[in-house]
Amino acid sequence: MVRSAHKSIQLKKNNLKSYLYVGLVSLGLFTSCSTERRISRNLNKVFSSSTVLKQYYAGFALYDMAGDRMLFEQHADQYFTPASNTKLYTFYAGLKMLPDSIPSLRYIERGDSLIFWGTGDPSFLQSKLKGTKAADFLRNTTKKLFYAPGRYSGNFYGGGWQWDDYNDYYQAEINELPIMDNLVDIRNKNGALVLSPAILEDCFAMDSLSTQKTFSVNRDFGGNHFRYPNRPVPANYHQQVPYKVGLPLTLTLLSDTLHKDIELIALKMPPNAKTIYNLKTDSVLKEMMLPSDNFIAEQLLLVYANQLGEELNTAKAIAYIEKNYLSTLPDKPVWADGSGLSRYNLFTPRDMVKLLELIYKEVNDPQRLFSMLPAGGKSGTLRNAYPKTSQPFVFGKTGTLSGVHNQSGYVLTKKGKTYIFSFMNNNFVLPTGDVRREMGRIMTYIHEKF
């Protein structure tokens, strides 16, 4: 009888624990659902009452990683022109395909000769990154140098680019062996123009018939003929103009930089060609993301293609990335280039959110990840989007074209939450500053209230 009573008491205790556990779980679920509904209800009011957002097409998604649930969506399944939000795709591919360093050159040695191929490496002698390992390798060899071109099977521009932007720094041409950003850096020194690379000085000429009211250099579309007006050079003048990429100029620039003769050779790269690495992947990805460098983004797609085989082809690299790393995206992306210059790119806000979740899990270190992204009010393209602060609460990527302005990234709240968001604005005729301020207002609201 005593044993029976003891068992009965123990059973009641176990049942009570079970009831308490179920009750706590239910309470947690109820609280979670209640919080989710509150956030959704409040954001619905914010979006529906915005006089700015009513003037164009906007999409938004806010996702709670910890709870694995979408908190709020507006047109999140609709396609938008992403502009430089595209670089988040290029960024993720770099994390997957180049976990340590950037392959800069491929080469073989035959007797007294060293034959090398380009990989598209944007850090090769790049002005800010100053990647010199591959150049030093070529400079220090005692063997005769031969460059074998022909790996890149694409145009000097990406599909869907604005060709009339050819004279602007952000539209440098694409090739398999870029040198010095594929740009001419032009500055004023004592009233005269100083160029880098200086070897292009003979390509510059004054245009006495020019009617330009301001001083600027313009290149002919089809070649390296640069003209400037007969006007005083402003004291603080600085301009970067893409040079016209071509094999003769590539050889000249490389020979001039290395102070060595380089000859051409027609030779397909063998599978066993060795690799010279340049800079750490993180440093290159960061330089792409913070200032939103289109040149680095486009060239990185060729570097990814280098990992797949002999041909450097943007479309094939994108197809591989989509098949192997992006199969879990809710909507099939329309992905055309690495930088977002192309109007062919089309992504949905919920695709952007899923991509950012993949990035977060791949890096698995918020401090490292956030150091490579623009920070609101502090660095990169988000520096002026939020008030200056020592503790940013938005980390992510902007994207801007005519009639397009987006932000996608991570927002930290005062309650200690980390949410993923994508805010995409298309087809507006307002000043971009108005759209930027409205996004900043809403993201600040999320930071403070949730």
C-alpha positions in Angstrom: 0.0 0.0 0.0 2.8 2.4 0.9 4.6 1.7 -2.4 1.3 2.2 -4.3 0.7 5.5 -2.6 4.3 6.6 -3.3 3.9 5.8 -6.9 0.6 7.7 -7.1 2.3 10.8 -5.5 5.2 10.5 -7.9 2.9 10.2 -10.9 1.0 13.3 -9.8 4.3 15.2 -9.5 5.4 14.1 -13.0 2.1 15.1 -14.4 2.3 18.5 -12.7 5.8 19.0 -14.2 4.5 18.0 -17.6 1.5 20.4 -17.3 3.9 23.2 -16.2 6.3 22.5 -19.1 3.4 22.5 -21.6 2.1 25.6 -20.1 5.4 27.4 -20.3 5.9 26.3 -23.9 2.4 27.4 -24.7 3.0 30.7 -23.0 6.2 31.1 -24.9 4.5 30.4 -28.2 1.7 32.7 -27.3 4.1 35.5 -26.4 6.1 34.9 -29.6 3.0 35.0 -31.7 1.7 38.0 -29.9 5.0 39.8 -30.5 5.0 38.9 -34.1 1.4 40.2 -34.5 2.3 43.4 -32.7 5.4 44.0 -35.0 3.4 43.2 -38.1 0.5 45.5 -37.0 2.7 48.4 -36.1 4.8 48.2 -39.3 1.6 47.9 -41.4 0.6 51.3 -39.9 4.0 52.8 -40.6 4.0 51.7 -44.2 0.3 52.6 -44.9 0.7 56.0 -43.4 3.9 56.9 -45.3 3.3 59.7 -47.8 6.6 59.0 -49.4 6.1 55.3 -50.0 2.7 56.0 -51.6 4.4 57.7 -54.5 6.2 54.7 -56.0 6.6 50.9 -55.8 8.3 49.6 -52.6 9.0 46.2 -51.3 10.0 45.2 -47.8 10.7 42.1 -45.7 11.7 41.8 -42.1 12.9 38.4 -40.8 13.6 37.1 -37.3 16.5 34.7 -37.5 16.2 33.5 -33.9 12.5 32.6 -34.4 12.9 31.5 -38.0 9.9 33.6 -39.1 9.0 36.5 -41.3 7.7 39.4 -39.2 6.4 41.7 -41.9 6.2 41.7 -45.7 5.1 44.1 -48.3 5.4 43.0 -51.9 8.2 40.8 -50.7 7.5 38.2 -53.4 7.6 40.8 -56.2 10.7 41.4 -58.4 12.7 44.7 -58.1 15.7 46.1 -59.8 18.4 45.6 -57.1 21.2 47.9 -58.3 24.2 47.3 -56.0 22.3 45.0 -53.7 23.5 42.6 -56.4 26.9 42.7 -54.7 25.5 40.7 -51.8 25.2 37.8 -54.3 28.8 38.3 -55.4 29.9 38.6 -51.8 28.2 35.3 -50.8 29.8 33.5 -53.8 33.2 34.8 -52.7 32.7 33.3 -49.2 31.8 30.0 -50.7 34.4 29.8 -53.5 37.4 31.7 -52.2 37.6 30.9 -48.5 41.1 32.2 -48.0 42.9 34.1 -50.8 42.4 35.5 -54.3 44.0 33.5 -57.1 45.8 36.1 -59.2 47.7 34.3 -61.9 48.0 30.8 -63.4 51.3 29.7 -64.8 53.6 26.9 -66.0 57.3 26.8 -66.5 58.9 25.3 -69.6 62.7 25.4 -69.7 63.8 29.0 -69.4 60.3 30.4 -70.0 57.4 31.2 -67.6 54.0 31.3 -69.3 51.1 32.9 -67.4 47.4 33.5 -67.7 45.1 36.0 -66.0 42.3 35.0 -63.6 40.5 38.4 -63.6 41.9 39.3 -60.2 40.8 42.8 -59.4 43.4 43.3 -56.7 46.3 42.9 -59.1 48.1 46.3 -58.7 44.8 47.8 -57.6 45.2 51.4 -56.3 43.7 50.9 -52.9 44.3 47.2 -52.2 47.8 47.3 -53.7 48.0 43.6 -54.3 51.6 43.1 -55.4 52.4 39.4 -54.7 51.6 38.2 -58.2 53.5 41.2 -59.7 56.5 40.5 -57.5 56.4 36.9 -58.6 56.7 38.0 -62.2 59.2 40.7 -61.4 61.6 38.4 -59.5 61.6 35.4 -61.8 64.8 34.9 -63.9 62.8 33.2 -66.6 61.5 34.8 -69.8 57.9 35.9 -69.5 55.1 35.0 -71.9 51.5 36.1 -71.5 48.8 33.8 -72.9 45.5 35.7 -73.4 42.2 34.4 -74.4 40.6 33.0 -71.3 37.9 35.7 -71.0 34.9 35.0 -73.2 32.8 38.1 -72.7 32.3 41.7 -73.7 34.1 44.7 -72.1 30.7 45.6 -70.6 28.1 43.5 -68.9 24.7 42.9 -70.4 22.2 45.7 -69.6 24.8 48.3 -68.8 24.4 52.0 -69.7 27.0 52.5 -72.4 26.8 56.3 -72.2 28.4 56.0 -68.8 31.6 54.8 -70.3 33.5 57.9 -69.2 32.5 57.5 -65.5 34.9 55.9 -62.9 32.2 53.4 -61.8 32.1 51.7 -65.2 35.6 50.4 -65.8 35.9 47.7 -68.5 36.1 44.0 -67.8 39.1 41.8 -68.8 41.1 38.8 -67.7 44.2 40.7 -66.6 43.1 44.1 -65.1 45.9 46.5 -64.2 45.5 49.5 -61.8 41.7 49.4 -61.6 41.4 49.7 -65.4 41.3 53.5 -64.7 43.4 56.5 -65.4 43.8 58.6 -62.3 44.0 62.3 -63.1 44.9 65.0 -60.6 46.1 68.6 -60.5 49.7 69.4 -59.5 50.7 73.0 -59.8 48.1 73.7 -62.4 49.1 70.7 -64.6 47.5 67.3 -65.1 49.3 64.4 -63.4 48.3 60.9 -64.6 48.6 57.4 -63.3 49.5 55.3 -65.3 51.8 58.0 -66.7 52.4 56.0 -69.8 49.1 57.3 -71.1 50.2 61.0 -71.1 50.7 61.0 -74.9 47.0 60.1 -75.3 45.8 63.4 -73.7 45.2 66.6 -75.7 43.6 70.0 -75.1 40.4 70.6 -77.0 40.5 74.3 -78.0 37.0 74.1 -79.4 35.4 72.8 -76.3 32.5 74.8 -74.8 32.6 73.0 -71.4 31.9 75.4 -68.5 33.6 73.1 -66.0 36.9 71.3 -66.3 36.7 67.6 -67.0 38.5 65.0 -69.1 36.5 63.0 -71.7 37.7 59.9 -73.5 36.6 58.9 -77.0 34.3 55.9 -76.7 36.2 53.7 -79.0 39.8 54.4 -78.0 42.3 56.0 -75.7 42.0 59.6 -76.9 41.4 61.9 -73.9 40.5 65.5 -74.3 40.1 68.4 -71.9 39.0 72.0 -72.3 41.3 75.1 -72.5 40.5 76.2 -69.0 42.5 76.4 -65.8 42.7 73.2 -63.8 40.8 73.6 -60.5 43.1 73.3 -57.4 41.2 70.3 -56.0 40.6 68.6 -59.3 40.6 64.8 -59.3 39.0 62.5 -61.8 39.2 58.8 -62.7 38.3 57.8 -66.3 38.2 54.2 -67.5 40.8 53.5 -70.2 39.9 51.4 -73.2 41.2 47.9 -72.5 43.2 46.2 -75.2 45.9 43.6 -75.5 48.7 46.0 -76.6 48.0 48.4 -73.7 47.8 45.5 -71.2 51.3 44.4 -72.3 52.7 47.9 -72.3 51.3 48.6 -68.8 52.6 45.4 -67.4 56.0 45.7 -69.0 56.4 49.3 -67.8 55.4 48.3 -64.3 57.6 45.2 -64.0 60.5 46.8 -66.0 60.7 43.6 -68.0 59.9 42.5 -71.5 56.8 40.4 -71.9 55.9 38.5 -75.1 52.6 37.0 -76.3 52.0 33.4 -76.8 49.0 31.5 -78.0 48.5 28.6 -75.6 45.5 27.1 -73.9 45.9 26.9 -70.2 46.5 23.3 -69.1 44.5 21.9 -66.1 47.7 21.5 -64.1 48.7 25.1 -64.3 49.9 26.4 -60.9 48.4 29.3 -59.1 49.8 32.5 -57.5 47.6 34.0 -54.9 47.4 37.7 -54.1 45.4 39.1 -51.2 43.2 37.6 -48.5 39.6 37.2 -49.7 38.1 39.2 -46.8 40.1 42.3 -47.7 38.9 42.2 -51.3 35.3 41.6 -50.4 35.4 44.4 -47.9 36.8 46.8 -50.5 34.0 45.8 -52.9 31.3 46.3 -50.3 32.1 49.5 -48.4 32.6 51.9 -51.3 30.4 49.7 -53.6 33.2 49.1 -56.1 31.7 47.9 -59.4 35.1 47.0 -60.9 35.9 44.6 -58.1 32.5 43.0 -58.2 32.6 42.3 -62.0 36.2 41.0 -61.9 35.4 38.7 -59.0 32.9 36.8 -61.1 35.8 36.0 -63.4 37.9 34.8 -60.5 35.0 32.5 -59.5 34.9 31.2 -63.1 38.7 30.5 -62.8 37.9 28.0 -60.0 35.7 26.1 -62.4 38.0 25.6 -65.3 39.8 27.3 -68.2 37.1 29.7 -69.4 36.5 32.9 -67.7 32.8 33.5 -68.3 30.4 35.6 -66.2 27.2 33.8 -67.2 28.7 30.3 -66.5 30.0 31.4 -63.1 26.5 32.8 -62.1 24.8 29.6 -63.3 27.2 27.5 -61.2 26.6 29.7 -58.1 22.8 29.6 -58.5 22.8 25.8 -58.9 25.2 24.9 -56.1 24.6 27.6 -53.5 21.3 29.4 -54.0 18.8 26.5 -54.5 17.0 27.4 -51.3 16.0 30.9 -52.4 12.2 31.2 -52.4 12.1 32.9 -55.9 14.4 32.2 -58.8 16.7 35.3 -59.2 17.3 37.0 -62.5 21.1 37.6 -62.1 23.1 39.2 -64.9 26.3 40.8 -63.5 28.4 41.1 -60.4 27.9 44.8 -59.6 24.3 45.6 -60.2 25.0 48.1 -63.0 22.7 45.9 -65.2 19.0 46.7 -65.5 18.5 43.0 -66.2 19.0 42.0 -62.6 15.7 41.3 -60.8 15.5 40.0 -57.2 12.7 39.8 -54.6 13.0 41.2 -51.1 12.4 37.8 -49.6 15.2 36.4 -51.8 17.5 39.1 -50.4 16.5 38.2 -46.9 17.3 34.5 -47.5 20.6 35.4 -49.0 21.5 37.5 -46.0 20.6 34.6 -43.7 22.9 32.3 -45.8 25.7 34.9 -45.5 25.2 35.2 -41.7 25.5 31.5 -41.2 28.4 31.1 -43.6 30.5 33.7 -41.8 29.3 32.5 -38.4 30.9 35.5 -36.8 28.8 38.7 -36.6 31.8 40.9 -35.8 33.8 39.7 -38.8 30.7 40.0 -41.1 29.7 43.5 -40.0 33.3 44.7 -40.4 33.0 43.9 -44.1 29.7 45.7 -44.6 28.8 49.4 -44.7 27.7 50.6 -41.2 24.9 53.1 -40.8 26.2 56.5 -39.8 29.8 55.2 -39.7 31.2 53.7 -42.9 30.8 52.9 -46.6 27.7 53.8 -48.5 25.6 53.8 -45.3 27.7 56.5 -43.7 25.3 59.3 -44.6 22.1 57.3 -44.5 21.9 57.4 -40.7 23.1 59.8 -38.0 26.8 59.6 -37.0 27.2 57.1 -34.1 29.9 55.0 -32.4 27.4 52.1 -32.3 25.8 51.6 -35.7 22.5 49.6 -35.7 22.3 48.9 -39.5 24.8 46.9 -41.4 24.2 46.1 -45.1 24.3 47.1 -48.7 22.8 50.0 -50.6 21.8 50.0 -54.2 21.2 53.0 -56.4 20.4 53.7 -60.0 18.1 56.3 -61.6 14.7 55.7 -60.0 16.1 52.9 -57.8 17.3 53.1 -54.2 17.5 50.0 -51.9 18.9 48.8 -48.6 19.3 45.2 -47.5 21.1 44.0 -44.4 20.9 43.5 -40.7 19.2 45.8 -38.1 20.1 45.5 -34.4 17.3 46.6 -32.0 17.5 48.1 -28.6 15.9 44.9 -27.2 19.0 42.9 -28.4 17.4 41.4 -31.5 19.1 41.0 -34.8 16.7 41.1 -37.7 17.4 40.7 -41.4 15.7 43.2 -43.7 15.4 44.1 -47.4 13.9 47.5 -48.4 13.6 47.9 -52.1 12.3 51.1 -53.8 11.8 51.3 -57.6 10.3 53.6 -60.2 10.3 56.8 -58.2 10.7 60.3 -59.5 11.4 61.9 -56.1 14.9 63.0 -55.1 16.8 60.0 -54.0 17.5 61.8 -50.7 13.8 61.7 -49.9 13.7 58.0 -50.3 16.8 57.5 -48.3 15.5 59.6 -45.4 12.2 57.6 -45.4 14.1 54.3 -45.3 16.2 55.7 -42.4 13.2 56.8 -40.5 11.5 53.4 -40.7 14.7 51.4 -39.9 15.3 53.7 -36.9 11.7 53.0 -35.8 12.4 49.2 -35.9 15.7 49.6 -34.0 14.0 51.6 -31.3 10.7 49.8 -30.9 11.4 46.1 -31.5 
